[in-house]
Amino acid sequence: MSYDLWYWPGLPGRGEFVRLALEAAGLPYRDRGVEEGAEALLDDMEEGERPPFAPPYLCVEGQRIAQVANILHWLTERHDLAPVAERTWLNQLQLTISDMVAEVHNVHHPVAMMAYYHEQKPEAARAAAQFRSERIPKFLGYFERALGDRQWMAGERWSPVDTSLFQLVAGLRYMFPARMAAVEGDYPRLIALHDRVRTLPGIAAYLDSERRQAFNEDGIFRHYPELDAA
């Protein structure tokens, strides 16, 4: 069985959080948006009685499962990707990651989501300063405390939360290289988790493949030098 993953082509975006879990777990999938383009994605979203609001979404056995945290929770249940006793806790963490990702996007679109960055640059500069100084430490500090002395968030084995935290750290490094270089030392366990995820066989192979799409200025994590500072 192979899953159909639908997400916008040309950017990692929120779809990458799903891809990483699929790759780490060795679950076969087709990246349909990448294969067939945005127009095919838009057409597919119009099909059926229960359409997703937006990508990413996963198609399997007549179902469409949308929202990153919901998709990853469903995959965890179906493929036993975490101990049963930890799954509600992990979903809570995944939802918190989604909260931070939404704030990341709002940094460069603080006034209007559908307006271009260059139309809201002064407001974005104010949003970025506040995000760098207050929100990055608040979120990363929380994940550092949540991890504690465990190797993985679920204990002895990786879960989709770990691959999502890998992507979160990677995205923040791309978006705010100066700020992350200045503060990473405050979160040694989280950074060590990022490094462990990178060595998982499925992730290592994926990162070395052409399937891994580079961060760019059309995605969620965007590097505008004027928005970064230590």
C-alpha positions in Angstrom: 0.0 0.0 0.0 1.2 3.5 -0.9 -0.1 6.8 0.4 -0.9 9.8 -1.8 0.5 13.0 -0.2 -0.8 16.2 -1.7 1.1 19.5 -1.1 2.2 22.5 -3.1 5.1 21.7 -5.4 8.3 23.7 -5.2 8.5 24.3 -1.4 8.9 22.1 1.7 6.3 24.0 3.7 3.9 22.2 6.1 4.0 19.1 3.8 7.6 18.5 4.9 6.5 17.6 8.4 4.5 14.7 6.9 7.2 13.7 4.4 9.8 13.4 7.2 7.6 11.0 9.2 6.8 8.9 6.1 10.5 8.7 5.2 11.7 7.9 8.7 9.1 5.1 9.0 9.9 3.7 5.6 6.3 4.1 4.4 5.8 4.3 0.7 4.1 7.3 -0.7 3.6 9.3 -3.9 4.2 13.1 -3.6 1.3 13.9 -5.9 1.6 17.7 -5.9 5.2 17.5 -6.8 4.5 14.9 -9.5 1.5 16.5 -11.1 1.6 20.2 -10.2 -0.5 22.8 -8.4 -3.4 22.7 -10.8 -3.9 18.9 -10.2 -3.8 19.6 -6.5 -6.5 22.2 -6.7 -8.6 19.9 -8.8 -8.2 17.1 -6.4 -9.2 19.3 -3.4 -12.6 19.8 -5.1 -13.4 16.2 -5.2 -15.6 14.3 -2.7 -18.0 15.3 0.0 -15.4 15.9 2.7 -12.7 18.0 1.1 -9.7 19.3 3.0 -9.5 23.0 3.7 -5.9 23.2 2.5 -2.9 20.9 1.9 -1.1 19.0 3.1 -3.5 16.1 3.1 -3.1 12.3 2.8 -5.3 10.1 0.7 -5.7 6.5 1.6 -8.6 4.0 1.2 -11.0 6.7 0.2 -10.2 8.9 3.1 -8.6 12.4 3.0 -6.8 13.2 6.2 -5.7 16.9 6.5 -3.9 19.1 9.1 -0.3 18.1 10.0 -1.0 17.1 13.6 -4.0 15.1 12.6 -2.2 13.3 9.8 0.8 12.5 12.1 -1.5 11.3 14.9 -3.4 9.0 12.4 -0.1 7.6 11.1 1.1 7.0 14.6 -2.0 5.1 15.4 -2.0 3.1 12.2 1.7 2.2 12.2 2.5 2.1 15.9 5.0 4.9 15.7 4.9 5.6 19.4 3.9 3.9 22.6 0.2 4.0 23.2 0.5 5.7 26.6 2.5 8.6 25.0 0.3 9.4 22.0 -2.0 12.1 23.5 1.1 13.8 24.9 2.9 13.6 21.6 -0.2 15.0 19.8 -0.2 17.9 22.2 3.5 18.6 21.4 2.7 18.4 17.7 -0.1 20.9 18.0 2.4 23.2 19.8 4.8 22.8 16.9 1.9 23.8 14.6 1.4 26.9 16.7 5.0 27.9 16.3 4.9 27.3 12.5 1.9 29.6 12.2 3.8 32.3 14.1 6.8 31.7 11.8 4.6 32.4 8.8 3.1 35.5 10.4 6.6 37.1 10.8 6.8 37.8 7.1 3.0 38.3 6.6 2.0 40.1 9.8 -0.7 42.3 8.2 -2.3 40.2 5.5 -1.6 36.6 4.4 -2.4 37.3 0.8 -0.4 40.4 0.5 3.3 40.3 -0.6 6.1 40.6 1.8 7.3 43.8 0.2 3.9 45.4 0.9 4.3 44.9 4.7 8.1 45.2 5.3 8.0 47.7 8.2 5.4 45.6 10.0 7.4 42.4 9.3 10.5 44.0 10.8 8.6 44.7 14.0 7.1 41.2 14.1 10.6 39.6 13.5 12.2 41.5 16.3 9.5 40.4 18.7 9.6 36.8 17.4 13.4 36.6 17.7 13.6 38.0 21.2 10.5 36.5 22.8 8.9 33.7 20.9 11.9 31.7 19.8 13.1 31.3 23.5 9.6 30.6 24.7 8.9 27.8 22.2 12.4 26.3 22.1 12.7 26.5 25.9 9.5 24.6 26.2 10.6 21.8 23.9 13.9 21.6 25.7 12.1 21.1 29.0 9.6 18.7 27.5 12.4 16.5 26.2 14.2 16.4 29.5 16.9 13.7 29.7 15.2 11.4 27.3 16.8 10.5 24.0 13.5 10.9 22.1 10.3 12.6 23.1 8.5 9.3 23.5 11.4 7.7 25.4 13.4 5.0 23.7 12.3 5.3 20.1 11.7 8.1 17.7 8.2 9.4 16.9 6.9 12.0 14.3 7.3 14.7 16.9 11.0 14.2 16.8 11.1 14.5 13.0 8.9 17.6 13.2 11.3 19.2 15.7 14.2 18.4 13.3 12.4 20.3 10.6 11.5 23.2 13.0 15.2 23.6 14.0 16.3 23.3 10.4 13.8 25.9 9.3 14.7 28.4 12.0 18.3 28.0 11.1 17.5 28.9 7.5 15.2 31.8 8.4 17.3 33.3 11.3 20.9 32.0 11.0 22.3 34.8 13.2 19.7 34.5 15.9 19.9 30.7 16.0 23.7 30.7 16.2 23.4 33.0 19.2 20.8 31.0 21.1 21.3 27.3 20.2 23.6 26.8 23.1 20.7 27.4 25.5 18.9 24.3 24.1 21.6 21.5 23.9 19.2 18.6 24.3 16.9 19.9 21.5 19.8 20.4 19.2 21.1 17.0 20.0 17.7 15.6 19.2 17.9 17.4 15.8 21.2 15.7 15.2 20.0 12.3 16.1 17.0 12.6 13.8 19.4 13.4 11.0 21.1 10.1 11.4 18.0 7.9 11.2 18.5 5.7 8.2 15.3 6.8 6.4 16.0 10.5 7.1 19.7 10.3 6.1 18.7 8.7 2.8 16.0 11.3 2.2 18.2 14.2 2.9 20.7 12.9 0.4 18.0 12.5 -2.3 16.4 14.8 -4.8 13.1 14.4 -3.0 14.2 16.8 -0.3 13.1 20.2 -1.4 15.3 23.2 -0.4 14.0 26.0 1.8 13.2 29.0 -0.3 11.4 32.4 -0.1 8.1 30.9 -1.3 7.7 28.7 1.8 7.0 29.2 5.5 10.6 29.5 6.6 12.0 32.4 4.6 15.3 34.1 4.9 15.2 37.8 4.6 18.5 39.2 5.9 16.9 42.4 7.2 14.7 40.3 9.5 17.6 38.5 11.2 19.8 39.6 14.0 21.6 38.0 16.9 
